[in-house]
């Protein structure tokens, strides 16, 4: 059964027990990592996944809480014995940020260091991110302070679908991406031009006919609690993302 692991569920400012929002998707044929703002390698180990065996990383955008942990992740993968380059997928600005943060550290003397390979995709609705390891992944632009994408993951063996909104204000492209999905992971940082509230996330899930709604990229608990009544009026079954939570498709 394909599974989504929430390696982190927080926004930049969140509760002390939450790290930055990061996902791992496992279908038994390939584990895909989405974003690495925090210390992702121990998080992968905590959910029982082998960090050194990652099939690839997808970076949704260039902000620090989604990419700043990349150099540390690469160092840890090297120490764990990985020798094959890590495929990293993203739109051009995201990949350029990956390059900058990685190259801030000199790894030239690290024998056997795997490095990484960049795989760009267009910043447009329906863009193909990858089709490999039993996954078909497509993207669509969100609405944020910098170019950003949401992601749709289809497990080719079962046809089950998970969608991650990325950081975004309400965007018709993201609602279309989520159409009929089995699991929608939608940010709920708070209402504004570049983020969504829990109520707005619930409206996307309703309009997209998403089977299950889990809120991620969460603000501090006091703010979230203020936002939840209006959201639950739309989707009473919404769930709050659990740190290290496991969600089967």
Secondary structure, 3 states (H helix, E strand, C coil): CCEEEEEECECCCCCCCCCECEEEEECCCCEEEECCCCCHHHHHHHCCCCHHHCCEEECCCCCHHHHCCHHHHHHHHHHCCCCCCEEEEECHHHHHHHHHHHHCCCCCCCCCCCCEEEEECCCCCCEEEEEECCEEEEEEECECCCCCEEEEEEECCCCCEEEECCCCECCHHHHHHCCCCCEEEEEECCCCCCCCCHHHHHHHHHHHCCCCEEEEEECCHHHHHHHHHHHHHHCCCCEECCCCCEEEC
